[in-house]
Amino acid sequence: MILESSPNNLDLRQGTDAQSERVGGLIFDALVKKDEHYELQPWLATSWDQPDALTWVFHLRDGVQFHDGRPLEAPDVAYTIESLLDGSLVTAKSGSFATVDRAEAKDRLTVVVHMRRPDAGLLFNVSDGLFGVVPRGSGRDFGLRPIGSGPFKFVSAVQDKEVILEQNHHYWSIAPEVPADAQRIERVRFEVVPDAITSALELKKGSADLASNVVTLDMVHTLQSAANLQVESGVGSPVVYVTFNVTDPVLKDKRVRQAVACAIDRHAIVDAIWRGQARLADTLLPIGHWAAATDAELGQYPHDVGRAQRLLEEAGFPAGKDGVRLRLTLKTSTDETTRLMAAVLQQQLRAAGIRLEIRSAEFGTFYADVTKGAFQIYALRWIGSNEDPDIFRYAYGSGSFPPKGGNRGRYSNPQVDALLADAAGSTVRAVRKADYVKVQKILAEELPGIPLWYPNNEVIHTRHVQGVVARGAGSFDFLREAWVVR
């Protein structure tokens, strides 16, 4: 299976990039699991209750084993949570547990989490892809040789080359039966191939079996006609977005950020680059999510070069003799689709008098710059974490500046913080939704970032592999259920 970049850290307590969460999600189990509607269902925790607003009690599944044979019990869960709180790890995920005071094992299969303040988002933060239970005592280098309880076991990894996993034959959850002439996937080699053209060629000649959201839509369209390949396409929840560094002298004025939004023709990009296989986004939450604001509730920025120019004029950026009003830099990874998008953005912004410079770097370097705040604008996608409204705290809360969260643009608004705190502290969904809609209205006005679109999931596989079902979040869960034709 092809990956476009190496996972940064397979320890789900530390890995926040898409590859870490997707591959790590095969190695580890979470307490709860998201269904296709982003509702949380029992997983390692068979049930949970809240005796009061500051206490969560999780009842664990009996008989679960780590890959080395040790039983997974309440002390392991409590240790996993505590390690995110005690400073022993440097991780952006600590911010997601800032409302937790402590976790304790009440008995072998009961975990009690004591809160500093109410937080309805805790359940999502212990869900699949974001959270994985580690054996008690696992240190900061645990990601080099991770031991989980998930459907696949770690075998080896070479940075920028490959990760190898093999099936966990003692997994507690029974996978569906496979046809008589087939067998389960015993071993997966995730090969790192940064170049999309190379990835497409490997799939076409059969030297790779699977790729999930790796090649461009043009290449997907071409590969559909290959006799040895199949494409599984489905609606996706990940959202492509750009973030502004609001501490930048130019970008601190929201009118400049709004002008950029007006200069972008999103419909043209979706039609040209995504071949219509994406839906426009006005919020980070997936379409149909219970907390998502409607289009009518949010400020809109349809493609309007004249409006963009007026906003820049108001912000003090008149056109020079060459028509240029200001210069900005967009940082991206070397992902082919992102680079294509950046090139189109460069053309579109030019019409409004914005000269956009593109700087692409391999993912590790790019991500390090983004985390340090060494950017004016960057383009990325939220994967999985945007399926819960706590994404707004993680992405825009004042307490979520790196390394404590994903607010890389350093946006801060006391009103947003207060609304997010109120939403997190309520157990009434209607109250929470009202708060989150207000947050989305403010973000649509102040525009610390622009949600762009939700790409469809596109999984390409050889006919040698069957039973592949694309997941909404783009996870690799299908590897557990798929089979290889003998």
Order of alpha helices (4+ residues) and beta strands (2+ residues): beta-alpha-beta-beta-beta-beta-alpha-beta-beta-alpha-beta-beta-beta-beta-alpha-beta-alpha-beta-beta-alpha-alpha-beta-alpha-beta-alpha-beta-alpha-beta-alpha-alpha-alpha-beta-beta-beta-alpha-beta
